[in-house]
Amino acid sequence: MEKLTKPLMLFLLCSLAFLNSVKAQERTVSGVVTAKDDGATLPGVSVIWKGSKIGTITGLDGSFKIKVASNSAVLLFSYIGFTTVEVAVGSQSNLTVKLAASSNVMNEVVITGYGSQNRKTITSAQTSVRAEEIENVPASSSDQLLQGRASGVQVSSNSGTPGGGVSVRIRGTSSINASSEPLYVIDGIPVQSSNLSGLAVGGGTTNPMADINPADILSMEILKDASATAIYGARAANGVVLITTKRGSNKKATISIGTYYGNQEISKTPPITNGTQFETLMNEVFANAWTDRYGSIDATNPSGVGYVPNYADPAGTLNTNWYDPILRVGALRNVDLSISGGSERVQYMISGNDFLQEGVLKRSDFKRNTGRVNLDFTPIQKLKMGTSVLYSHNSRGRLRNDDNISGGLEGTYFYPPNMPIYNADGSYFKIATFENPLAAINESSISMLTNRFLGTVYGEYEFFPGLRLRSSYSFDYSNAEESVFDNSKTNNGSAVNGSAQALSTNNTNWIQENILSYQFRLEKSSFNVLIGNSTQRSQTDFSSITGTGFPSDAFTQITSAATLRAGSSTSTSYGLSGIFSRINYDYNKKYLITANIRRDGSSRFGKDNRWGTFPSVGLGWVLSEENFMKDSRVFSTLKFRASYGITGNQSGITDFQSRGLWSSGAYVDAPGIAPLQMVNPNLKWETTNQTDIGIDFAILNDKVNVTADYYHKKTKDLLLAVSIPRTSGFDTYTQNFGEMENKGFEIGITADIIESEKGFNWNANFNIATNKNKILKLAAPFNVYNRDLYRYEEGAEMYSFYLHPQTGVDPQTGNIQFEDVNGDGEFDSNNDRRIVGTANPDFFGGITNSMNFKGIDLSFFFQYSYGNDQLNWNRFFQEHGGTRSTNFTLSQLDRWTAPGQNTMIPRMTSQNYASDLRPSRFLEDGSYMRLKNITLGYKLPASLAKKLRMSSARIYVSGQNLWTITDYTGLDPELTGTASNALTQGIEFYTMPQPKTYMAGINVSF
């Protein structure tokens, strides 16, 4: 026993000595982690003692503390978007660690709903658009800048009107009567983005997103699948666009000035006939009818050839050019000024913007002035506070255009070239119904003034590293003041001695949110958990008044009107409340799980279905982190993703759609009320179920990065106005009835084609997407717009054109021929129509190339769409064959003129045209590829800039919409002149095309 006791005692003494030694060596190492490029402190950086299970994360101020037990300890510092750094502790007790931004696309930081994450570990489908991709692009609004730059995002400028509306579809159209536009979130604030104009001046719309200065934007993240969007629940079925604005940093102040000036001109003039062509066509009409335009036909010359046309001037054919007097070369001007910087406790960014875009039509313009303050303040170590404030003042000079026969552009199509602009007495020459183009421009005044305040304040407290509570209050207020005055020289004002209208719209939104998040590690497992709640209220107030009878054209305000003919005011509001949670988990950066759930309640829906639940889950597997892939010579990164989730849609319906409503009115000056809408207590959200399968990989040492996705979206419980028996006292009843699906593929590729040691670099981006839309279920087929140009039925796509299929023209007679759709042996305009095409493209996308060499940079960006049909509705009215006395489009010159001729344009006679005919020949291939932007710039050498007391300087020249390849014969294959009707798309109807732009600019920093 004694022999065993001595060795055991010796062992225990040695063990105790060793433990005391370890205890003596164990110590605390502290420090701060900053960004290498600008010195900004980095919160949330993972700090791990290499080879152990001990770790922590940095606090709000970038500081950390960790215990180590050896001078040989090595600490690993890793952070999303930055290169991982290893630091040997040695004898140091305080460290300052600088992390460099990673050039690997898969390692970049991306903004997500209520947070941020490393792209390598996200399980969702989302696309990023960075500030450097869109800077100095002459666009009035941020949503225009997404066009062609994000796979799966279809962006169309509805017209070339300054400050005009833009259509954005993320993975297709998901609704019929409700909205299909995405939710926009700016610095965490879901903002108002729908058209606020109350004026009926045509089919065009205005764009509230133009209130935001694009130069303030740091990045835009497009959230596409349910794993990314479900955190926004009831508003996320159409996708989400997260816009993050620039903020300050803890370095000395930087003053930046950017300005560009340029001109804009019409990209294509109206293709209409001149005086000689018009007279030839009109003479042919009468000759084909065997009548003289001004007398009886000569039996010896039945062809009518040789008859003297009606020249308005004795010297020859009057050839009035109606569009030149209303067009101009519009000015383009932009000035940006910002100052940013700060210290470890305070960071700030202050900016101002002055923007002017004159339209190519006279008296059309958009002016914007904005001011922004973004402030972050750390009063004590664990508390961070801040604010983001935007004030924007805009003015729009508007015109009647887009589906409006009283507009200037419309008049250039209708007024024949053999008529003068003015009568002999100096008054405007006019024809029935249509307004003289110059009178439409010069004698009507239409304006819209908008003031917008967008602000948020927040506070964030860190209880201990990784556990934070953030509370914020946000306010979004828009005021739009609109006015119209048609003086006595216009068709609208001539009979009443001037007509005026004034409108006012006020939209107020407030949002309060609280978010508790906890980020921590357990051995090889990383967790990021958040839970939060959100409360929102929105109210819109509208009023209008109309007056007529003015003392003279010099009096333009309503107060001068002799008679107030109409006035109205309305107010509507809704509330939205939700709770939400998300868990992000990754095991050793290989196995990834993201789970979201949100429960929303909306006052818009019936009392029995006011609340909805929206869950999602996303899974990821980073194969490139597996041991068997570590030595791969092909893939530097390889990740598979899959997600499924449910999101909702409450947009685009009235705030009281579920309620039983009454309206007030008057009958013989006696007040009264009447039923307006039937109650529906069961009305609920539209619900979209979405599945996404994706792959992300990088090859050739990260020189080529590829993201590819397949998705399938199915939307049910569509909010539809379903027809009901009129015995109910109503025509329709809004209910949840109908289903729709969208499915497709998306591919995005980023490639560093050349990275030369001699200074030449070439980077390219390419994206392509397909989407197949189908209506699965409807209560009944229905048609919409202009005598049923579009048809909605089960099995068809959205925006399907419903026309009379024209098979050709009889080569012997020149008469038009149509398909006998129902097979009864004869053509009937009521029964021989069918769907002949759709405005939806087969695929679409963009291509960007960027090159630089020793300070010289060149970039060119192409945007394309293929397979979409475009309805040239201008041709329907101008290819009239002589039924009207209005002008023709040049396509009328291709009409049938002699037996044996093959053409699609019938002979010049009124018998081939009728108001109930919708010939399919006006539906054209709208495919196009457009050189959207090309820029050539030069950055001054740093040494020269320093001598000029500048930190950097760059000059550049740029062009926009310079070249378009298309077979479409109209002004622009991208237009939708009826955008105010959400059930229409892909129709040109006297709509201004997007202008060509030429500009030069300079960016300077001090």
Solvent accessible surface area in square Angstrom, and as a share of the most:
residue,aa,sasa,rsa
1,M,188,0.84
2,E,118,0.53
3,K,179,0.76
4,L,130,0.65
5,T,57,0.33
6,K,137,0.58
7,P,77,0.48
8,L,105,0.52
9,M,102,0.45
10,L,113,0.56
11,F,131,0.54
12,L,93,0.46
13,L,109,0.54
14,C,77,0.46
15,S,36,0.23
16,L,100,0.50
17,A,62,0.48
18,F,133,0.56
19,L,109,0.54
20,N,87,0.45
21,S,47,0.30
22,V,52,0.30
23,K,146,0.62
24,A,85,0.66
25,Q,95,0.42
26,E,70,0.32
27,R,62,0.23
28,T,61,0.36
29,V,0,0.00
30,S,27,0.17
31,G,9,0.09
32,V,41,0.23
33,V,0,0.00
34,T,16,0.09
35,A,5,0.04
36,K,132,0.56
37,D,114,0.59
38,D,42,0.22
39,G,27,0.26
40,A,25,0.19
41,T,32,0.19
42,L,14,0.07
43,P,35,0.22
44,G,9,0.09
45,V,0,0.00
46,S,14,0.09
47,V,0,0.00
48,I,31,0.16
49,W,42,0.15
50,K,97,0.41
51,G,88,0.85
52,S,38,0.25
53,K,146,0.62
54,I,77,0.39
55,G,38,0.37
56,T,30,0.17
57,I,8,0.04
58,T,0,0.00
59,G,5,0.05
60,L,12,0.06
61,D,42,0.22
62,G,0,0.00
63,S,33,0.21
64,F,8,0.03
65,K,149,0.63
66,I,8,0.04
67,K,122,0.52
68,V,1,0.00
69,A,21,0.16
70,S,33,0.21
71,N,89,0.46
72,S,92,0.59
73,A,4,0.03
74,V,40,0.23
75,L,0,0.00
76,L,44,0.22
77,F,0,0.00
78,S,26,0.17
79,Y,50,0.19
80,I,36,0.18
81,G,7,0.06
82,F,35,0.14
83,T,72,0.42
84,T,73,0.43
85,V,39,0.23
86,E,99,0.44
87,V,31,0.18
88,A,69,0.54
89,V,0,0.00
90,G,28,0.27
91,S,101,0.65
92,Q,87,0.39
93,S,68,0.44
94,N,102,0.52
95,L,7,0.03
96,T,91,0.53
97,V,6,0.04
98,K,123,0.52
99,L,0,0.00
100,A,40,0.31
101,A,67,0.52
102,S,23,0.15
103,S,120,0.77
104,N,22,0.12
105,V,46,0.26
106,M,2,0.01
107,N,38,0.20
108,E,41,0.19
109,V,54,0.31
110,V,0,0.00
111,I,54,0.28
112,T,16,0.10
113,G,1,0.01
114,Y,41,0.16
115,G,34,0.32
116,S,48,0.31
117,Q,27,0.12
118,N,23,0.12
119,R,25,0.09
120,K,34,0.14
121,T,15,0.09
122,I,7,0.03
123,T,3,0.02
124,S,11,0.07
125,A,3,0.02
126,Q,11,0.05
127,T,27,0.16
128,S,19,0.12
129,V,0,0.00
130,R,49,0.18
131,A,17,0.13
132,E,123,0.55
133,E,68,0.30
134,I,7,0.04
135,E,100,0.45
136,N,35,0.18
137,V,20,0.12
138,P,15,0.09
139,A,12,0.09
140,S,7,0.05
141,S,0,0.00
142,S,0,0.00
143,D,5,0.03
144,Q,50,0.22
145,L,6,0.03
146,L,0,0.00
147,Q,7,0.03
148,G,8,0.08
149,R,34,0.12
150,A,3,0.02
151,S,11,0.07
152,G,2,0.02
153,V,2,0.01
154,Q,36,0.16
155,V,7,0.04
156,S,19,0.12
157,S,6,0.04
158,N,13,0.07
159,S,14,0.09
160,G,12,0.11
161,T,44,0.25
162,P,7,0.04
163,G,3,0.03
164,G,11,0.11
165,G,6,0.06
166,V,18,0.10
167,S,16,0.10
168,V,0,0.00
169,R,25,0.09
170,I,3,0.01
171,R,2,0.01
172,G,14,0.13
173,T,9,0.05
174,S,2,0.01
175,S,2,0.02
176,I,3,0.02
177,N,58,0.30
178,A,5,0.04
179,S,29,0.19
180,S,7,0.05
181,E,59,0.27
182,P,5,0.03
183,L,23,0.11
184,Y,7,0.03
185,V,3,0.02
186,I,2,0.01
187,D,35,0.18
188,G,45,0.43
189,I,5,0.03
190,P,4,0.03
191,V,12,0.07
192,Q,21,0.09
193,S,34,0.22
194,S,73,0.47
195,N,63,0.32
196,L,24,0.12
197,S,19,0.12
198,G,36,0.35
199,L,19,0.09
200,A,99,0.77
201,V,10,0.06
202,G,25,0.24
203,G,4,0.04
204,G,23,0.22
205,T,26,0.15
206,T,9,0.05
207,N,9,0.05
208,P,12,0.08
209,M,2,0.01
210,A,0,0.00
211,D,3,0.02
212,I,0,0.00
213,N,4,0.02
214,P,20,0.12
215,A,41,0.32
216,D,5,0.02
217,I,2,0.01
218,L,90,0.45
219,S,3,0.02
220,M,0,0.00
221,E,1,0.00
222,I,0,0.00
223,L,1,0.00
224,K,10,0.04
225,D,0,0.00
226,A,2,0.01
227,S,6,0.04
228,A,11,0.09
229,T,2,0.01
230,A,0,0.00
231,I,1,0.00
232,Y,6,0.02
233,G,0,0.00
234,A,0,0.00
235,R,23,0.08
236,A,2,0.02
237,A,6,0.05
238,N,9,0.04
239,G,3,0.03
240,V,0,0.00
241,V,0,0.00
242,L,8,0.04
243,I,2,0.01
244,T,29,0.17
245,T,0,0.00
246,K,74,0.31
247,R,82,0.30
248,G,17,0.17
249,S,15,0.10
250,N,27,0.14
251,K,92,0.39
252,K,175,0.74
253,A,47,0.36
254,T,39,0.23
255,I,71,0.36
256,S,37,0.24
257,I,69,0.35
258,G,12,0.12
259,T,26,0.15
260,Y,12,0.05
261,Y,118,0.45
262,G,15,0.14
263,N,78,0.40
264,Q,6,0.03
265,E,66,0.29
266,I,27,0.14
267,S,40,0.26
268,K,77,0.33
269,T,55,0.32
270,P,5,0.03
271,P,31,0.19
272,I,23,0.12
273,T,4,0.02
274,N,61,0.32
275,G,0,0.00
276,T,87,0.51
277,Q,52,0.23
278,F,5,0.02
279,E,5,0.02
280,T,69,0.40
281,L,0,0.00
282,M,14,0.06
283,N,36,0.18
284,E,35,0.16
285,V,15,0.08
286,F,67,0.28
287,A,15,0.12
288,N,48,0.25
289,A,60,0.46
290,W,154,0.54
291,T,66,0.38
292,D,33,0.17
293,R,42,0.15
294,Y,123,0.47
295,G,41,0.40
296,S,104,0.67
297,I,43,0.22
298,D,64,0.33
299,A,91,0.70
300,T,121,0.70
301,N,52,0.27
302,P,52,0.32
303,S,60,0.38
304,G,9,0.09
305,V,112,0.64
306,G,71,0.68
307,Y,57,0.22
308,V,119,0.69
309,P,23,0.15
310,N,61,0.31
311,Y,90,0.34
312,A,55,0.43
313,D,43,0.23
314,P,147,0.92
315,A,104,0.80
316,G,23,0.22
317,T,38,0.22
318,L,47,0.24
319,N,91,0.47
320,T,20,0.12
321,N,63,0.32
322,W,3,0.01
323,Y,39,0.15
324,D,84,0.44
325,P,41,0.26
326,I,1,0.01
327,L,22,0.11
328,R,67,0.24
329,V,91,0.52
330,G,0,0.00
331,A,39,0.30
332,L,3,0.01
333,R,75,0.27
334,N,10,0.05
335,V,50,0.29
336,D,25,0.13
337,L,95,0.47
338,S,28,0.18
339,I,59,0.30
340,S,32,0.21
341,G,1,0.01
342,G,22,0.21
343,S,57,0.37
344,E,127,0.57
345,R,130,0.47
346,V,51,0.29
347,Q,25,0.11
348,Y,55,0.21
349,M,7,0.03
350,I,79,0.40
351,S,12,0.08
352,G,26,0.25
353,N,9,0.05
354,D,42,0.22
355,F,3,0.01
356,L,19,0.09
357,Q,22,0.10
358,E,45,0.20
359,G,4,0.04
360,V,7,0.04
361,L,3,0.01
362,K,73,0.31
363,R,104,0.38
364,S,6,0.04
365,D,30,0.15
366,F,0,0.00
367,K,93,0.39
368,R,3,0.01
369,N,66,0.34
370,T,12,0.07
371,G,31,0.30
372,R,7,0.03
373,V,62,0.35
374,N,0,0.00
375,L,62,0.31
376,D,11,0.06
377,F,73,0.30
378,T,17,0.10
379,P,32,0.20
380,I,102,0.52
381,Q,115,0.51
382,K,71,0.30
383,L,46,0.23
384,K,47,0.20
385,M,87,0.39
386,G,10,0.10
387,T,24,0.14
388,S,7,0.04
389,V,46,0.27
390,L,0,0.00
391,Y,105,0.40
392,S,0,0.00
393,H,64,0.29
394,N,0,0.00
395,S,24,0.15
396,R,10,0.04
397,G,17,0.16
398,R,25,0.09
399,L,20,0.10
400,R,35,0.13
401,N,12,0.06
402,D,8,0.04
403,D,49,0.25
404,N,27,0.14
405,I,76,0.39
406,S,26,0.17
407,G,1,0.01
408,G,2,0.02
409,L,1,0.00
410,E,0,0.00
411,G,0,0.00
412,T,0,0.00
413,Y,2,0.01
414,F,3,0.01
415,Y,0,0.00
416,P,2,0.01
417,P,2,0.01
418,N,3,0.01
419,M,54,0.24
420,P,47,0.30
421,I,32,0.16
422,Y,102,0.39
423,N,60,0.31
424,A,119,0.92
425,D,119,0.62
426,G,50,0.49
427,S,51,0.33
428,Y,30,0.11
429,F,36,0.15
430,K,64,0.27
431,I,35,0.18
432,A,88,0.68
433,T,91,0.53
434,F,29,0.12
435,E,7,0.03
436,N,0,0.00
437,P,0,0.00
438,L,16,0.08
439,A,0,0.00
440,A,11,0.08
441,I,2,0.01
442,N,68,0.35
443,E,26,0.12
444,S,9,0.06
445,S,49,0.32
446,I,10,0.05
447,S,39,0.25
448,M,5,0.02
449,L,79,0.39
450,T,7,0.04
451,N,43,0.22
452,R,2,0.01
453,F,78,0.33
454,L,6,0.03
455,G,6,0.06
456,T,12,0.07
457,V,84,0.48
458,Y,21,0.08
459,G,22,0.22
460,E,23,0.10
461,Y,79,0.30
462,E,8,0.03
463,F,94,0.39
464,F,95,0.40
465,P,63,0.40
466,G,3,0.03
467,L,34,0.17
468,R,39,0.14
469,L,67,0.33
470,R,88,0.32
471,S,40,0.26
472,S,19,0.12
473,Y,97,0.37
474,S,7,0.05
475,F,67,0.28
476,D,1,0.01
477,Y,67,0.26
478,S,2,0.01
479,N,20,0.10
480,A,1,0.01
481,E,72,0.32
482,E,5,0.02
483,S,45,0.29
484,V,11,0.06
485,F,13,0.06
486,D,5,0.03
487,N,14,0.07
488,S,38,0.24
489,K,102,0.43
490,T,3,0.02
491,N,59,0.30
492,N,70,0.36
493,G,0,0.00
494,S,63,0.41
495,A,98,0.76
496,V,44,0.25
497,N,77,0.40
498,G,0,0.00
499,S,23,0.15
500,A,4,0.03
501,Q,59,0.26
502,A,35,0.27
503,L,6,0.03
504,S,24,0.15
505,T,6,0.04
506,N,41,0.21
507,N,8,0.04
508,T,41,0.24
509,N,7,0.04
510,W,77,0.27
511,I,7,0.03
512,Q,52,0.23
513,E,12,0.06
514,N,44,0.23
515,I,21,0.10
516,L,70,0.35
517,S,30,0.20
518,Y,73,0.28
519,Q,61,0.27
520,F,48,0.20
521,R,76,0.28
522,L,108,0.54
523,E,101,0.45
524,K,108,0.46
525,S,15,0.10
526,S,21,0.14
527,F,50,0.21
528,N,48,0.25
529,V,45,0.26
530,L,7,0.04
531,I,101,0.51
532,G,9,0.08
533,N,50,0.26
534,S,4,0.02
535,T,48,0.28
536,Q,13,0.06
537,R,102,0.37
538,S,7,0.05
539,Q,53,0.23
540,T,35,0.20
541,D,50,0.26
542,F,53,0.22
543,S,45,0.29
544,S,22,0.14
545,I,58,0.30
546,T,35,0.20
547,G,0,0.00
548,T,8,0.04
549,G,19,0.18
550,F,3,0.01
551,P,91,0.57
552,S,51,0.33
553,D,44,0.23
554,A,91,0.70
555,F,97,0.40
556,T,57,0.33
557,Q,116,0.51
558,I,29,0.15
559,T,125,0.73
560,S,32,0.20
561,A,17,0.13
562,A,89,0.69
563,T,62,0.36
564,L,105,0.52
565,R,149,0.54
566,A,62,0.48
567,G,58,0.56
568,S,63,0.41
569,S,85,0.55
570,T,85,0.49
571,S,70,0.45
572,T,46,0.27
573,S,26,0.17
574,Y,33,0.12
575,G,24,0.23
576,L,7,0.04
577,S,44,0.28
578,G,2,0.02
579,I,103,0.52
580,F,5,0.02
581,S,29,0.18
582,R,21,0.08
583,I,78,0.40
584,N,19,0.10
585,Y,53,0.20
586,D,19,0.10
587,Y,82,0.31
588,N,59,0.30
589,K,91,0.38
590,K,27,0.11
591,Y,90,0.34
592,L,5,0.02
593,I,76,0.39
594,T,10,0.06
595,A,37,0.29
596,N,6,0.03
597,I,85,0.43
598,R,3,0.01
599,R,102,0.37
600,D,0,0.00
601,G,7,0.07
602,S,1,0.01
603,S,35,0.23
604,R,27,0.10
605,F,0,0.00
606,G,2,0.02
607,K,154,0.65
608,D,88,0.45
609,N,44,0.22
610,R,76,0.28
611,W,122,0.43
612,G,10,0.09
613,T,59,0.34
614,F,4,0.02
615,P,49,0.31
616,S,10,0.06
617,V,65,0.37
618,G,0,0.00
619,L,94,0.47
620,G,9,0.09
621,W,102,0.36
622,V,0,0.00
623,L,22,0.11
624,S,13,0.08
625,E,40,0.18
626,E,17,0.08
627,N,127,0.65
628,F,142,0.59
629,M,32,0.14
630,K,114,0.48
631,D,131,0.68
632,S,40,0.26
633,R,241,0.88
634,V,89,0.51
635,F,60,0.25
636,S,48,0.31
637,T,3,0.02
638,L,13,0.07
639,K,1,0.00
640,F,87,0.36
641,R,9,0.03
642,A,42,0.33
643,S,8,0.05
644,Y,99,0.38
645,G,1,0.01
646,I,40,0.20
647,T,3,0.02
648,G,0,0.00
649,N,5,0.03
650,Q,4,0.02
651,S,39,0.25
652,G,51,0.49
653,I,19,0.10
654,T,78,0.46
655,D,14,0.07
656,F,69,0.29
657,Q,27,0.12
658,S,3,0.02
659,R,87,0.32
660,G,40,0.39
661,L,52,0.26
662,W,159,0.56
663,S,41,0.26
664,S,99,0.64
665,G,44,0.43
666,A,83,0.64
667,Y,176,0.67
668,V,125,0.72
669,D,144,0.75
670,A,51,0.40
671,P,128,0.80
672,G,38,0.36
673,I,126,0.64
674,A,48,0.37
675,P,79,0.50
676,L,100,0.50
677,Q,40,0.18
678,M,70,0.31
679,V,87,0.50
680,N,12,0.06
681,P,42,0.26
682,N,91,0.47
683,L,0,0.00
684,K,69,0.29
685,W,9,0.03
686,E,1,0.00
687,T,22,0.13
688,T,0,0.00
689,N,38,0.19
690,Q,8,0.04
691,T,52,0.30
692,D,2,0.01
693,I,101,0.51
694,G,4,0.04
695,I,45,0.23
696,D,6,0.03
697,F,40,0.17
698,A,0,0.00
699,I,41,0.21
700,L,111,0.55
701,N,135,0.69
702,D,41,0.21
703,K,77,0.33
704,V,28,0.16
705,N,10,0.05
706,V,16,0.09
707,T,48,0.28
708,A,24,0.19
709,D,9,0.05
710,Y,75,0.29
711,Y,2,0.01
712,H,56,0.25
713,K,3,0.01
714,K,81,0.34
715,T,2,0.01
716,K,87,0.37
717,D,33,0.17
718,L,0,0.00
719,L,1,0.00
720,L,9,0.04
721,A,52,0.40
722,V,22,0.13
723,S,91,0.59
724,I,35,0.18
725,P,97,0.61
726,R,194,0.71
727,T,137,0.80
728,S,50,0.32
729,G,64,0.61
730,F,41,0.17
731,D,83,0.43
732,T,66,0.38
733,Y,45,0.17
734,T,24,0.14
735,Q,47,0.21
736,N,33,0.17
737,F,68,0.29
738,G,2,0.02
739,E,44,0.20
740,M,0,0.00
741,E,20,0.09
742,N,1,0.00
743,K,77,0.33
744,G,5,0.05
745,F,120,0.50
746,E,3,0.01
747,I,66,0.33
748,G,20,0.19
749,I,56,0.28
750,T,37,0.21
751,A,16,0.12
752,D,45,0.23
753,I,82,0.42
754,I,66,0.33
755,E,105,0.47
756,S,39,0.25
757,E,183,0.82
758,K,163,0.69
759,G,25,0.24
760,F,63,0.26
761,N,50,0.26
762,W,76,0.27
763,N,42,0.22
764,A,18,0.14
765,N,49,0.25
766,F,70,0.29
767,N,14,0.07
768,I,45,0.23
769,A,3,0.02
770,T,47,0.27
771,N,24,0.12
772,K,106,0.45
773,N,3,0.02
774,K,76,0.32
775,I,0,0.00
776,L,57,0.28
777,K,83,0.35
778,L,12,0.06
779,A,48,0.37
780,A,60,0.47
781,P,76,0.47
782,F,59,0.25
783,N,49,0.25
784,V,22,0.13
785,Y,41,0.16
786,N,48,0.25
787,R,143,0.52
788,D,51,0.26
789,L,0,0.00
790,Y,0,0.00
791,R,48,0.17
792,Y,0,0.00
793,E,51,0.23
794,E,96,0.43
795,G,53,0.51
796,A,13,0.10
797,E,29,0.13
798,M,2,0.01
799,Y,3,0.01
800,S,2,0.01
801,F,0,0.00
802,Y,31,0.12
803,L,0,0.00
804,H,0,0.00
805,P,8,0.05
806,Q,15,0.07
807,T,88,0.51
808,G,8,0.08
809,V,9,0.05
810,D,37,0.19
811,P,48,0.30
812,Q,116,0.52
813,T,61,0.36
814,G,0,0.00
815,N,45,0.23
816,I,27,0.14
817,Q,71,0.32
818,F,30,0.12
819,E,52,0.23
820,D,50,0.26
821,V,48,0.28
822,N,74,0.38
823,G,61,0.58
824,D,82,0.43
825,G,70,0.67
826,E,116,0.52
827,F,75,0.31
828,D,43,0.22
829,S,21,0.14
830,N,123,0.63
831,N,85,0.43
832,D,0,0.00
833,R,32,0.12
834,R,99,0.36
835,I,48,0.24
836,V,41,0.24
837,G,15,0.14
838,T,23,0.13
839,A,6,0.05
840,N,21,0.11
841,P,9,0.06
842,D,83,0.43
843,F,66,0.27
844,F,20,0.08
845,G,3,0.03
846,G,1,0.01
847,I,48,0.24
848,T,25,0.14
849,N,19,0.10
850,S,42,0.27
851,M,36,0.16
852,N,66,0.34
853,F,82,0.34
854,K,148,0.63
855,G,29,0.27
856,I,85,0.43
857,D,33,0.17
858,L,59,0.29
859,S,32,0.21
860,F,49,0.20
861,F,8,0.04
862,F,39,0.16
863,Q,10,0.05
864,Y,16,0.06
865,S,10,0.07
866,Y,114,0.43
867,G,23,0.22
868,N,13,0.07
869,D,33,0.17
870,Q,3,0.02
871,L,0,0.00
872,N,5,0.03
873,W,0,0.00
874,N,4,0.02
875,R,23,0.08
876,F,19,0.08
877,F,42,0.18
878,Q,0,0.00
879,E,0,0.00
880,H,1,0.00
881,G,0,0.00
882,G,13,0.13
883,T,57,0.33
884,R,81,0.29
885,S,76,0.49
886,T,4,0.03
887,N,2,0.01
888,F,0,0.00
889,T,5,0.03
890,L,75,0.37
891,S,27,0.17
892,Q,0,0.00
893,L,57,0.28
894,D,89,0.46
895,R,31,0.11
896,W,24,0.09
897,T,72,0.42
898,A,47,0.37
899,P,96,0.60
900,G,47,0.45
901,Q,59,0.26
902,N,130,0.67
903,T,29,0.17
904,M,82,0.36
905,I,10,0.05
906,P,0,0.00
907,R,43,0.16
908,M,0,0.00
909,T,15,0.09
910,S,61,0.40
911,Q,110,0.49
912,N,5,0.02
913,Y,36,0.14
914,A,49,0.38
915,S,73,0.47
916,D,63,0.33
917,L,19,0.09
918,R,8,0.03
919,P,4,0.03
920,S,20,0.13
921,R,19,0.07
922,F,1,0.00
923,L,28,0.14
924,E,20,0.09
925,D,70,0.36
926,G,0,0.00
927,S,16,0.10
928,Y,15,0.06
929,M,64,0.29
930,R,12,0.04
931,L,21,0.11
932,K,17,0.07
933,N,10,0.05
934,I,57,0.29
935,T,17,0.10
936,L,89,0.44
937,G,4,0.04
938,Y,82,0.31
939,K,109,0.46
940,L,30,0.15
941,P,64,0.40
942,A,82,0.63
943,S,77,0.49
944,L,77,0.38
945,A,0,0.00
946,K,160,0.68
947,K,162,0.69
948,L,96,0.48
949,R,212,0.77
950,M,29,0.13
951,S,73,0.47
952,S,35,0.23
953,A,5,0.04
954,R,47,0.17
955,I,83,0.42
956,Y,8,0.03
957,V,82,0.47
958,S,11,0.07
959,G,4,0.04
960,Q,16,0.07
961,N,13,0.07
962,L,49,0.24
963,W,134,0.47
964,T,47,0.27
965,I,89,0.45
966,T,48,0.28
967,D,120,0.62
968,Y,9,0.03
969,T,70,0.40
970,G,6,0.06
971,L,10,0.05
972,D,2,0.01
973,P,6,0.04
974,E,11,0.05
975,L,0,0.00
976,T,8,0.04
977,G,0,0.00
978,T,2,0.01
979,A,23,0.18
980,S,73,0.47
981,N,51,0.26
982,A,64,0.50
983,L,24,0.12
984,T,6,0.04
985,Q,21,0.09
986,G,7,0.06
987,I,0,0.00
988,E,0,0.00
989,F,9,0.04
990,Y,2,0.01
991,T,0,0.00
992,M,7,0.03
993,P,1,0.00
994,Q,13,0.06
995,P,13,0.08
996,K,53,0.23
997,T,2,0.01
998,Y,104,0.39
999,M,12,0.05
1000,A,51,0.39
1001,G,10,0.10
1002,I,67,0.34
1003,N,39,0.20
1004,V,19,0.11
1005,S,22,0.14
1006,F,98,0.41
